[in-house]
Amino acid sequence: MRIAIYAFTGITMFHLSVPPMVFDEVARQGLATWETILFSDDAEPITTAEGYQITGVSGPEAASGAEVVVVPSWYDDGRPAGQPLRELLVASHDRGASIAGLCLGTFPIADAGLLAGRKAVTHWQGFDQLTARHPDLEIDDSVLYIDHGDVITSAGTASALDACLHMVRTRLGAAAANQVARSLVIAPHRDGGQAQYIQRPLPERADDDSISAVLDWAAHHLDEDLSVERLAEVAHMSLRTFIRTFRASTGATPASWVRMRRLDEARRALEATSLSIDQIAVNCGFGSVVTLRQNFAAAFNVTPSEYRRRFEAQPSSP
């Protein structure tokens, strides 16, 4: 698979290095034949923000056969992308390539019209400018990255690593992604362990401080009664007000948030502890293995036992 990475004068070394660091490790580990190539608007050497000159950069034609096209960052001033880049992104998308905008790289993806009517994420400093320029997209600031299948965007800086690992996971599976992560001495994605990914990771905080307090409390009392009535009581709100405020602040219903928070904790316990699945079911508030299994399989398309086996089967780093 060929992955074309857009380079431009002024990009930081970190942002430029993240995609090849992750994707080239796939080939180094013998997991798949992946090739990364840097391209720019004119194939001329570029100068990074740190003053280093990068040579051997290809022209835009190098992206024509790529299965993935990555814009790893963008100018800090958020300037509009030029027509050549916009047209390249649209043409790549039209022929079936996946498009990734990492950090401020979301800007040219949006400028190309590939995020119209969709949710996206970028570096928090770019939220206002991006939404002002593209009111037809919705910023989701509660996530590290958002994958629409054909287009993926990530939040600031280090979350680009998470997004790139996610792209490895969706194409090669959890074992490959974890092997790459271990080799690079970076953590596998906190939502990871399986090829399935929740496109909107659960918010840990809410816009409303009273709801944030409820989220904090619930996260530490997963084995207790977390009915909507109980949560409204903790929030000191009427049931109707609580439900309305909770949804407005988190984008989720109380019941769905609790279920996914319990599932997240169950995954963590399966990955990081030797507790029995029965005990995990109790600790996470499911009450029984049957209930845990039903909810786990519905969410992740795998049973808790199989999840643990797959996670334990990941190879150690050299």
N, C-alpha and C positions, 0 to 999 in steps of 0.2 A: 504494500500500500504506500502510495506517495502522499506526503503531507507538505503542503506549500505554506511557508511562513513569511508574512509580509514584514519587510524591514524598511525603516525610513530614518533619515538623519535626525538625530535628537532622541531616539529611543534609548532607554536605559539598558545597560548590560543585563540586569536581572530579568526584565520583561522579555528581552530577546532570547535569553538562554533557557527559560522555563520549558517551552514546548519541545525543543530538540533534546533537552536534558531528559525529559520523561520519555519521549517517543523513541529516541535513539537507544535508550536502555532496553526497549523491547527487542531490538535486533541484537544488542550485545548479549542479552540473556538467551538468545536463540528461541525466543517465544514466537516470533513471526518475522517475515521479511518486510520491515517498515523502513522507508527512506524519507528523510526530511531534507528540504531544500529551501534556502532563503531566496526571496525574490523582492525586487523593488520596482519602482515605476520605470527605471531606465537602465538597470544593470550596472550602474556606476557604484563605486565604493561608497559606503555610508560612514558617517562619523557618529558615534554614540554620544549620549549626554555626558559621559565621563571623559570624552575626548579620544577614545580609541577608534581607529579606522578598521572597518570590516570590509575585506575584499572577497572576491569570489562570489559575489551576489549575482544571481541570475536576473533576467528581465521578466516581465509579466507573462511571457509565453510559457514560463516554467510551471505556472499554475494551471495550464490548460488540461493537463492529464491527471491532476491531483484529485484524490478521493476526499481529502480534507483540506480546507483553506483556513488558515488561522491569522487573525489580526491580533498580535499579542499585546498591544497597547495602543495609545494614541497620544497626540500632542496634549500637553497639560491645559492649553487654552481651549481645547475642544473644538477647534476650527472644523468647518465642514469638509468632508472628504471630497477630493477632486473627482471629476467625471470618470477618468480612466479606472480608478480603483472601484468606484461604484459599479461601473459596467462590468468589471472583472468579477466582482462578487455576485452580481445578478446572473451573469453567464455561467459561473461555476455552480451556483445554486440550481439554475434551470436544467443543467445536465446531470444533476443528482449528487453533487458534492456536498458534504457537510460543511457548514460555515461556523467558525468559532470566533467570538469577540471576547478577549480576555481583558479584564480591568477596563480602562478607557477605550479599549478596542471595540466596545459596544457601539461607540459613536458612529464609525463608518458603516457598521452593519445596519444601524438604524437609518443612516443617510441613504443607503442603498434600497430602502423600503422593505427590508426583510423582517422587520419587527412590527410592522403596522398591525394594530389590533391585538398585539401579543404582550405578554409580560416579559420583562427583561430586568437585568441587574447590571450595575457597573460600580466603579469606585464611588463611595458616598459623596465625594466632593463634586462629582459630575451629575448628581441627581437632578438638581434644579435646571441646569442648562440643557440636559438631555430631554427632560419632559417639556420644557418651554419650546424646544425646537421640534419635538415630535410628540404633540399632545395625544396622538393616536396610539401610543404605547403606554403601558403601565409599569412603573418601577416597583419591584418587590424587594424591599430592603431587609427582609427577614431571612434571606437565603444566601448561600455561598455561590451558587450557580443555578441556572435554569436551563434545562435541556428540552427543547421542543422536538427533538429527533433530527430535524434538518438544520436547526440553528441552536447553538449553545452560547450563553453569555455568562460571564463570571463577575464577581465583585472584585474588590481591590486586591492588588499585590499578591499575597501568598495564596489566596483562594484560586488563583490560576493553576497552582499545583493540583488542587482538588479537582478542578475541571478537567485537567489533562489526564489525571488518573482515572477519572470517571469515563473518559473517552476510551482509555485502555480497557476498562472493565466492561463496557457495553459491547466492545468488539471481540475481546479475547477471554472475558470471564474474570471472576474474582481472584482466582489463583494467580493469573498473570499480573493483575493489578497489584496484588499484595507482594508478589515477588519483586516487581519494579520498585514499589515503595520501600521494601526492606533494603534493597540494594542501594537505594539513594539515601537511606536513613531518614526517611520521612514517614509520617504516620499514614496508614491506609485511611481512606475517608471515614469520618465518624459515622456517616450513614451507610458505610459499605459493608463488605463481607459477602455480598451476593451481587450477581449481575444486575438485579433489579435495583432501581434507584427511585426514591421518592422525589419527584421533581420539585416539590415545595417542602423543604425540611421544616419541621415543626418550630414555630417561634418560641423562644425561651422568655421573651419579654413582650410587653404589649404597649400600645400607645397610651393607654390609661394606667396610671400608677396603681390604682386599686385592683385592676385586673392583673397587673404584673405581680402584685403581692399574692394573689390567688394562685398564679402559675408557680411561684416559688414554693408556696405552701403545699400545693398538690404534688409537686415533684418530690417532696420529702415525705409524703404520706400516701404513696401509691398503693400500699396494702390496706388502706382504710376505705371507708365509704366515700366515694367521689361522685356521688349522684349530683345532678345539676342543682337539686334542692340544697344539698350540703355545701356546694361551692358558693351558691348565692348567700347562704348563711355566713360563710367565712368572709365574703365580700361586703357583708352588711347592706345588701341590696334586696329589693323585691325580686321575685323570680323573673318577672317580665323584663324589668330593667337590666338585670344581670345578663340574661340571654342576649338582649339587644346590644348591650355594651361589650360583651365578650366577643360577639361576632364582628362588631365594628372594629374592635381593637386587634383581633388576631386573624380574622378571615376564616375562622373555623367555628363550629359549634362546640359547646363544652364537652359533649359526649365524644365527638370525634377527636378532640384534642387529648382528652384523657386516654382514650384507647390507643392513640399513636404514641403518647408519652410512655404508657406502660409497655408497648411493644418495643420502643427504643431502649428502655431499661432492660427488657428481656434479652434483646440482642447483645447489649453490653455484657450482661451476666453470662450469656452463652459463650461469648468471645473471651472474657477475661477471668472467669471463675470456674471452679470445678463443682459448683453446686448442682444438685440433681435438678432435672427439669420440673419435678414435682415442687421442689422448694422454690425454684424461680417463679413458677406459676403463682404460688402463694405470696411471695415477696412483692411481686409486681401487680398484685391485685386481681388476678384472673380467677383465683380460687381453686381451679382444678386444671389438670393437664389438658383435659378435653377442650375446655374453653380457650386456654392458651393456644393449643394446636389449631383450633378452628380460626381464631383471629390472626395468628401468625401466617398460616397458609394463605388466607384470603389477602393479606397485605403484601406478602413477599414471594408467594408461589413456591414455598418450600416449608417443610416441617421444622420445628425447633431442633429435632435430633439430626436431621440432614444438614441444617445450617451449621450446627456445631461440628459435625464431621468435616464439612467442607472447610470451615475456618481452621480446624486443627490440621488439615491436610496441606495447608500452605507451606511451601518449602522455606527453610531458613535462608538468610542471606549468607553469602560466602564468607 
